[in-house]
Amino acid sequence: MAAKAAGPSYEEIIRDVRAGNLSPIYYLMGEEDYYIDRLSDFIVKSVLKEEERDFNLDVIYGGETNANQVILFAQGLPMMAKYRVVLLREAQNMNDRENLASYLAHYNPSTVLVVCHKHGKLDARKELAKEVKRVGVLFESKRLADYQLPGFVTSYFKRNSMDCEPAAAQMLSEYVGSDLNRLSSEMDKLLLATPQGTTRVTPALVEEQTGISKDYNNFELQNALAARDVLKANRIVKYYDSNPRSFALPLTLASLFGFFSDVMQSYYAPSRDEASVAAWLGKSTWQIRQAILPASQRYKAVKVMQILAEIRRTDARGKGVGGDRTSPGDLLRELVFFILH
């Protein structure tokens, strides 16, 4: 699932390019590299056959060129092909990129100009952004929020003819985090290692292929705390303490803080049914049913506020604030005790 974009979505651009509905310019910008990389590669491969690329594909870099040189490339004619493609990478490093607006006033219809502008975006008030919107595609690649990652995982596997159980998607999201290039790489490895004939990604399969424990991870710790399952929560803490390579306190604290923040927000949902809370928080009903509603029923709002404050305090202690040298395992043990009692 792609992040919501400025202008056409990732999926819409893919569909149009695949159908041969090309624009003279694709300006791909934003904080998330994944969609920019995928779109630029897809456009090049869709517009030019492999044997056409030697004479009709120019790849240039923003830090090594200027707008006039880009325009000269774009004004060239294709050789033994219908189109030529000019791929401008690292446009964020080109100081005079606003001058590309003059080309768009009289663009070459046989050139597809693809601009990759990472870790930033155009000023929508200036001429270049307006010209791109007028004649081409302006796409903003936004980072996915943590709650969107399981949906991204599920969609990725579905495109590869695999179903993915919600718990397995959550495990991968928690383990890898929001770096979509790394997340997709991990999923590619899993797909390659999956036995032939497998059609479903399960927590057991994720554990087998990635080394993530299906029983001892941040996702299971959340579930144990949501259920106020003292035994299971302490087993996970003990496992983390005994296996420091499987445990990073900052990641676990970030996971718990996000979870209990959702629990706190759930109290303010217009209605307490699963669908209403899911819509209120922007999460799947599965996530609401699995942990958030159970936690909201077992913890009072005042306790959740205290838990959030204690997680912040534990994070500060883990960073050595005040000269604290308590081990990460002991810090987590103290925090879990505070949450459960």
C-alpha positions as CSV (number, residue, x, y, z in Angstrom):
1,M,0.0,0.0,0.0
2,A,1.6,3.3,-1.1
3,A,1.5,6.4,1.0
4,K,-1.0,9.0,-0.2
5,A,0.7,11.1,-2.8
6,A,0.5,14.7,-4.1
7,G,-1.3,14.2,-7.4
8,P,-1.6,10.7,-8.9
9,S,-0.9,7.8,-6.6
10,Y,1.9,5.2,-7.1
11,E,-0.6,2.7,-8.3
12,E,-2.2,5.1,-10.7
13,I,1.1,6.0,-12.3
14,I,2.0,2.4,-12.7
15,R,-1.3,1.7,-14.3
16,D,-1.0,4.6,-16.7
17,V,2.5,3.9,-17.8
18,R,1.7,0.2,-18.3
19,A,-1.2,1.3,-20.5
20,G,1.1,3.5,-22.6
21,N,-0.4,6.8,-21.3
22,L,2.9,8.6,-20.9
23,S,3.6,12.1,-19.6
24,P,6.5,14.3,-20.8
25,I,7.8,14.6,-17.2
26,Y,7.6,12.6,-14.0
27,Y,8.8,14.6,-11.0
28,L,9.3,12.1,-8.2
29,M,10.0,13.7,-4.8
30,G,9.7,13.1,-1.1
31,E,11.1,11.5,2.0
32,E,10.5,7.8,1.1
33,D,13.1,6.5,-1.4
34,Y,11.3,3.3,-2.1
35,Y,8.5,4.6,-4.3
36,I,10.9,7.0,-6.1
37,D,13.3,4.2,-7.0
38,R,10.5,1.8,-8.0
39,L,8.7,4.3,-10.2
40,S,11.8,5.5,-12.0
41,D,13.0,2.0,-12.7
42,F,9.5,1.0,-13.9
43,I,9.2,4.0,-16.2
44,V,12.5,3.3,-17.9
45,K,11.9,-0.4,-18.4
46,S,8.3,0.3,-19.7
47,V,9.2,3.0,-22.1
48,L,12.4,1.5,-23.6
49,K,13.1,-2.0,-24.6
50,E,16.5,-3.3,-23.4
51,E,18.1,-3.0,-26.8
52,E,16.9,0.6,-27.2
53,R,18.5,1.9,-24.0
54,D,22.1,2.3,-25.3
55,F,21.1,5.1,-27.6
56,N,18.0,6.5,-25.9
57,L,18.6,6.5,-22.2
58,D,20.6,9.3,-20.6
59,V,21.2,9.0,-16.8
60,I,22.6,12.2,-15.2
61,Y,23.1,13.3,-11.6
62,G,22.1,16.6,-10.1
63,G,25.4,17.3,-8.4
64,E,27.2,17.0,-11.7
65,T,25.0,18.9,-14.1
66,N,22.8,22.0,-14.4
67,A,19.3,22.8,-15.9
68,N,20.7,23.8,-19.3
69,Q,22.5,20.5,-19.8
70,V,19.4,18.6,-18.7
71,I,17.3,20.5,-21.2
72,L,19.8,19.8,-24.0
73,F,19.5,16.1,-23.3
74,A,15.7,16.3,-23.2
75,Q,15.6,18.1,-26.6
76,G,17.4,15.3,-28.3
77,L,15.6,13.0,-30.7
78,P,15.2,9.2,-30.2
79,M,17.2,6.8,-32.4
80,M,15.4,3.8,-33.8
81,A,12.8,4.1,-31.0
82,K,9.6,6.0,-30.3
83,Y,10.9,7.7,-27.2
84,R,14.1,8.7,-25.4
85,V,14.3,8.8,-21.6
86,V,16.3,11.3,-19.6
87,L,16.7,10.1,-16.0
88,L,17.9,12.9,-13.6
89,R,18.9,11.4,-10.3
90,E,19.7,13.3,-7.1
91,A,17.9,16.4,-8.4
92,Q,18.0,17.7,-4.8
93,N,21.7,18.5,-5.5
94,M,21.0,20.6,-8.6
95,N,21.0,24.2,-7.6
96,D,19.2,25.6,-10.6
97,R,16.5,23.0,-11.0
98,E,13.8,25.7,-11.0
99,N,15.1,26.6,-14.5
100,L,13.7,23.4,-15.9
101,A,10.3,25.2,-16.0
102,S,11.4,26.9,-19.2
103,Y,11.7,23.5,-20.9
104,L,8.2,22.5,-19.9
105,A,6.8,25.5,-21.7
106,H,8.0,23.9,-25.0
107,Y,8.8,20.3,-24.1
108,N,9.9,17.6,-26.6
109,P,7.0,15.2,-27.0
110,S,9.3,12.3,-27.9
111,T,11.2,12.6,-24.5
112,V,10.1,11.3,-21.2
113,L,12.0,13.2,-18.5
114,V,12.1,11.4,-15.1
115,V,13.4,13.5,-12.2
116,C,14.3,11.9,-8.8
117,H,14.3,14.4,-6.0
118,K,14.9,12.6,-2.7
119,H,14.6,13.9,0.9
120,G,12.8,17.0,0.0
121,K,10.2,18.5,-2.4
122,L,9.5,21.4,-4.7
123,D,8.0,24.6,-3.4
124,A,4.4,24.3,-4.7
125,R,4.3,28.1,-5.0
126,K,7.1,28.3,-7.6
127,E,6.9,28.0,-11.3
128,L,8.5,24.5,-11.7
129,A,5.9,22.8,-9.5
130,K,3.1,24.5,-11.3
131,E,4.5,23.6,-14.8
132,V,5.0,20.0,-13.8
133,K,1.4,19.8,-12.6
134,R,0.2,21.4,-15.8
135,V,1.9,19.1,-18.3
136,G,3.1,16.0,-16.4
137,V,3.1,14.1,-13.1
138,L,4.2,15.5,-9.7
139,F,4.4,12.7,-7.2
140,E,5.2,13.0,-3.5
141,S,6.6,9.9,-1.9
142,K,5.7,10.1,1.8
143,R,7.0,7.8,4.5
144,L,4.5,5.3,5.8
145,A,3.3,5.6,9.3
146,D,4.1,2.5,11.5
147,Y,0.4,1.4,11.4
148,Q,0.6,1.3,7.6
149,L,3.5,-1.1,7.5
150,P,1.6,-4.4,8.0
151,G,-0.7,-3.4,5.1
152,F,2.4,-2.7,2.9
153,V,3.8,-6.2,3.8
154,T,0.4,-7.9,3.1
155,S,0.1,-6.1,-0.3
156,Y,3.7,-6.9,-1.3
157,F,3.2,-10.6,-0.7
158,K,-0.2,-10.6,-2.4
159,R,1.5,-9.2,-5.6
160,N,3.7,-12.2,-5.4
161,S,0.8,-14.6,-5.1
162,M,1.1,-15.2,-1.4
163,D,-1.3,-14.6,1.4
164,C,0.1,-13.2,4.7
165,E,-1.4,-13.7,8.1
166,P,-1.8,-10.5,10.1
167,A,0.6,-11.7,12.9
168,A,3.3,-12.5,10.3
169,A,2.9,-9.0,8.7
170,Q,3.1,-7.4,12.2
171,M,6.3,-9.4,13.1
172,L,8.1,-8.3,9.9
173,S,7.0,-4.7,10.4
174,E,8.2,-4.7,14.0
175,Y,11.5,-6.4,13.1
176,V,12.5,-4.3,10.1
177,G,10.9,-1.0,10.8
178,S,9.8,1.7,8.3
179,D,12.8,1.5,5.8
180,L,10.7,0.2,2.9
181,N,13.8,-0.8,0.8
182,R,15.1,-2.9,3.6
183,L,11.6,-4.3,4.3
184,S,11.1,-5.3,0.7
185,S,14.5,-6.8,0.6
186,E,13.7,-9.0,3.6
187,M,10.5,-10.1,2.0
188,D,12.3,-10.9,-1.2
189,K,14.7,-13.1,0.7
190,L,11.8,-14.9,2.4
191,L,10.1,-15.5,-0.9
192,L,13.2,-17.0,-2.4
193,A,13.7,-19.2,0.6
194,T,10.1,-20.3,0.9
195,P,9.5,-24.0,-0.1
196,Q,7.8,-24.4,-3.5
197,G,4.0,-24.7,-3.3
198,T,3.7,-22.5,-0.2
199,T,0.9,-20.0,-0.6
200,R,0.7,-18.5,2.9
201,V,3.1,-16.5,5.1
202,T,2.7,-17.6,8.7
203,P,4.5,-16.5,11.9
204,A,6.2,-19.9,11.9
205,L,7.5,-19.3,8.4
206,V,8.8,-15.9,9.3
207,E,10.5,-17.4,12.3
208,E,12.1,-20.1,10.2
209,Q,13.3,-17.9,7.4
210,T,14.3,-14.7,9.3
211,G,15.3,-15.9,12.8
212,I,12.6,-13.7,14.4
213,S,11.1,-15.6,17.3
214,K,7.3,-16.0,16.8
215,D,6.9,-16.2,20.6
216,Y,9.4,-13.6,21.8
217,N,9.1,-10.3,20.0
218,N,7.7,-6.8,20.6
219,F,4.4,-7.8,19.0
220,E,3.9,-10.7,21.5
221,L,5.1,-8.5,24.4
222,Q,2.3,-6.0,23.5
223,N,-0.2,-8.8,23.4
224,A,0.9,-10.1,26.8
225,L,0.7,-6.6,28.3
226,A,-2.7,-6.0,26.7
227,A,-4.0,-9.2,28.3
228,R,-2.1,-8.5,31.6
229,D,-0.6,-11.9,31.2
230,V,2.1,-11.6,33.9
231,L,3.7,-15.0,33.1
232,K,4.0,-14.5,29.3
233,A,5.3,-10.9,29.7
234,N,8.0,-11.9,32.1
235,R,9.0,-14.9,29.9
236,I,9.6,-12.5,27.0
237,V,11.6,-10.1,29.3
238,K,13.7,-13.0,30.5
239,Y,14.3,-14.1,26.8
240,Y,15.3,-10.6,25.8
241,D,17.7,-10.4,28.8
242,S,19.3,-13.8,27.9
243,N,19.4,-13.0,24.2
244,P,20.7,-9.4,23.9
245,R,21.2,-9.7,20.1
246,S,17.4,-10.2,19.8
247,F,16.6,-7.1,21.9
248,A,17.1,-3.4,21.4
249,L,15.6,-1.4,24.2
250,P,15.0,1.8,22.1
251,L,13.0,-0.2,19.6
252,T,11.0,-2.0,22.2
253,L,10.2,1.2,24.1
254,A,9.2,2.9,20.8
255,S,6.9,0.0,20.1
256,L,5.3,0.1,23.6
257,F,4.9,3.8,23.5
258,G,3.1,3.7,20.1
259,F,0.9,0.9,21.4
260,F,-0.1,2.6,24.7
261,S,-0.6,5.9,22.8
262,D,-3.1,4.1,20.6
263,V,-4.8,2.7,23.7
264,M,-5.1,6.2,25.2
265,Q,-6.6,7.6,21.9
266,S,-9.0,4.7,21.8
267,Y,-10.8,6.0,24.9
268,Y,-11.9,9.1,22.8
269,A,-13.3,7.1,19.9
270,P,-17.0,8.1,19.1
271,S,-18.0,4.5,19.6
272,R,-16.3,1.5,21.3
273,D,-17.0,-1.1,18.6
274,E,-14.1,-2.5,16.6
275,A,-14.9,-0.8,13.3
276,S,-15.3,2.6,15.0
277,V,-12.1,2.4,17.0
278,A,-10.2,1.1,13.9
279,A,-11.5,4.1,11.8
280,W,-10.6,6.5,14.7
281,L,-7.1,5.2,15.0
282,G,-6.5,4.4,11.3
283,K,-5.8,0.7,12.0
284,S,-7.1,-2.6,10.9
285,T,-10.0,-4.2,12.9
286,W,-7.6,-7.1,13.5
287,Q,-5.2,-4.9,15.4
288,I,-8.0,-3.4,17.4
289,R,-9.5,-6.8,18.3
290,Q,-6.1,-8.4,19.0
291,A,-4.7,-6.0,21.6
292,I,-6.0,-2.4,21.7
293,L,-9.6,-3.1,22.9
294,P,-8.4,-5.7,25.4
295,A,-5.9,-3.3,26.8
296,S,-8.4,-0.4,27.0
297,Q,-10.7,-2.8,29.0
298,R,-8.0,-3.8,31.5
299,Y,-6.2,-0.4,32.0
300,K,-7.8,2.8,33.2
301,A,-7.0,6.0,31.3
302,V,-5.1,7.4,34.3
303,K,-2.9,4.2,34.4
304,V,-2.2,4.5,30.7
305,M,-1.0,8.1,31.1
306,Q,1.3,6.9,33.9
307,I,2.6,4.1,31.7
308,L,3.4,6.6,28.9
309,A,5.3,8.8,31.3
310,E,7.2,5.7,32.7
311,I,8.2,4.7,29.2
312,R,9.7,8.1,28.6
313,R,11.5,7.9,31.9
314,T,12.9,4.5,31.0
315,D,14.0,5.8,27.6
316,A,16.0,8.6,29.3
317,R,17.5,6.1,31.8
318,G,18.5,3.8,29.0
319,K,20.4,6.8,27.4
320,G,22.3,7.3,30.6
321,V,20.5,10.5,31.8
322,G,21.4,11.2,35.4
323,G,24.3,8.7,35.2
324,D,21.9,5.7,35.2
325,R,23.8,2.5,34.4
326,T,21.0,0.0,34.8
327,S,21.2,-2.7,32.1
328,P,18.6,-2.7,29.3
329,G,17.2,-6.0,30.5
330,D,16.7,-4.7,34.0
331,L,15.2,-1.5,32.7
332,L,12.6,-3.4,30.7
333,R,11.9,-5.7,33.7
334,E,11.2,-2.7,35.9
335,L,9.0,-1.1,33.2
336,V,7.0,-4.3,32.7
337,F,6.5,-4.6,36.4
338,F,5.2,-1.0,36.6
339,I,2.8,-1.6,33.7
340,L,1.3,-4.8,35.1
341,H,1.0,-3.7,38.7
